[in-house]
């Protein structure tokens, strides 16, 4: 009998054991978030600065539903041209997170978005900011490992609105994954780097898509 797996119940250990997925140890495995990043224009910097200011303003008030996507993620994807062909957005899944923090029941959610084949985004939303980006890693790995393109690398982005990590998965032979450093929206030029990496990965995926 085929075992049914619910993504919302998965832990990172579950993903590693059920899919034999391993953390890549080679430094060269995921160089796409480091090498060949595009330059950023002054106009793009001004736009990103405005997004950062909007996030800072929103963070002063109680979080509302869809704050992550509306305030930070949506304008970031827009600036990176990820609403244009060949990309499009499909809302794949929404997973609820429930924890107890200081005797307060805290509810959040993980929204999984598919931008194009082989490019996933996970947005973590919470009423309070205790959910790290790693909270969505098991679910993101699950969807990336089930991507129907085993011959090409799959890329993803984890964000809770303030923190960002990129991920790469290769499914050939033994599935492997690697993560970028964690970027923080209000730390130095981190948000600029997030945008540059996003553009770089979008260019790689767009090129891979046109070659098929």
N, C-alpha and C positions, 0 to 999 in steps of 0.2 A: 504494500500500500504506500502510495506517495505521501510523504510527510508535508503537511501544510505549515508554513512558517509565517508568522506575523512580524512585519518589520518593526512595529512599535515595541515589541518585547525583546528585541535583540540587544545583547551586550557586545562589546568589542571581542570578548573571548568567544562568544557564539559565532561571530563572523569568521574568526580565525580557524575555529575547529570545524564548522560545518562546510566551509568553502575552501579549507586548506590555504587560506590567504595569509601571506607573511609580510611583515614590514621589511622593505628592501634595505639592505645594509650598504650597498654601493653608493658612493657619493654622486656618481654620474647618472644614477637612475632618474633623477628628477632635476635636470638642469634648466628646464624651460622657464622656471620662475626666477632664474638668475641671469641667464645668458640671452643676449639679443633683444633686450627690452626696448620698445620704441621710446623716442624722446617725447616729452610732454610740453605742450605749448603754453604760453602765458594765458591765453583764453581758457584753456582746459583747467589750469591752476585756479583761475578765478571762479570757475564753475564749481570745482571741488571744494574750494574754500567756503563757498556759499552753502554747500551741502553739509560741511562740517559745522558751520554756524547754526544751521537748522537742527542738526542733531543735538548740539549743545543746548539749544533753547528747549527742545523737546524733552531732554533728559532732566530738566528742572521740574517737570510735571509728572504725575502718575502716567505710566505707560498705558496706552490704549491698544486695542486690537489692530494688527497690521502696521504698527508704528515702524517696525524694522523695514518692511518692504516699501512703505510709502515715503519715509523720510530719507532713507539711505540707499537701499538696494535699487529701487526703481530709477532714481536719477543716475546712479552709477551705471546701470545697464544701458540707459538711454545714451549717456555720453560715450560709451564704448561701442555704440551702433549695434547693440545686440537685439534691438527690436526690428532691424532691417534684414532683408534677405542676405544670406540663406538661413538666418536665425529666426526662430519664433518661440514663443513661450507656451508651454503646456503645464498646467498645475497637476502634478502627478498624485501626490498624497499629502494628507495633513495628519500628523501624529501628535497626540496630546501628551504633555509631560505634567506629572503631578508629584510634588515633593512637599515635605513639611520643613519650614524654615523658621526657627525660633517660635515654635508652636503655632505658626500661621500656615494654613494650607495654601500653597502657591501653585497656580496652574499656568502652563505655558503651552506652546505648540511648536512643532517642527513642520515647516512647509517645504515640500520637495518640488522643485521646478526643473523641468527639462527644457533647456534652451534650444538644443539641436541634438541629434544623435551624437553621443559621446561627450556631452557637456551638461553637467548637472549643477544646480545651485540649491543649497539648503539654508533656509532662513529660520533662525530660532527666535521665537517671540516669547516673552515672559512678562508677568506683572512686576517682577523685580529682576535685577540684573545678575542673580546668582548662577544662571545657566551659562556655563562656558561654551565655547564653540565645540568642544569635544563631546558635548551632549548629543550632537547630531551625527557624530562620526559613524557609529554602527549602522544607522539607517542609510547614510549616504553610501557607505561601502556596499551595503546590500543591493542598492539600486544600480550602482556602477558595475558590480560583478555580474548583474543580470542583463547588462547592456548587450544587444544582439550583434556587436561588432568585435569579435574576439581577436581579430588581426590588427586592431588599432588601439593605441592608448586612449583611456578615458580620463577626462579632467573634471574637477569639481571645485566648488567654493563653499566653505562653511562660514557663516557670519551670524552674529547676534546683534548686529547694528554697530557695535563699537569695536569688535575684534574680528579678524579675518584670517583664515588659513586656506591655502590651496592644496589640492590633493591630486595625485596621479595614480592610476591603476593600470596595470598591464595583466591581461588574463591568459596569455600564452603559457603553456606548460604549467608551472606552479604560479597561481595568481600572486602578485606582489603589489604593494602600495607604498607611497611615501608622501610626507607632508612638508609643506614649506614652513618657514618660520611663522610665528604669529605676529600679525600687524595690528596696531591699535590706532583708531581713527584720530585721536588727539595727541599722538606722540610724533613730534618732529615732522618728517615728510612721509610718514608711513602711508597715509591715504593716497598720496601721489603714486607710491610704489604699487599699491593695490590696483590702481587704475592701469598702470603700465603693464603689470602682469596679466590682468584681465584682457587687455588689448592683444598682448603677445599670444596668449592661449587661444583667443578667438581667431587670430590669424592662422595659427597652426590647424585648428579644427576646420576652418573654412577651406583651407588648402587641401586638407585630406578629403573633405566632402566633394570638392570639385574634381578630384582625381579618380573618384569611383564612378 
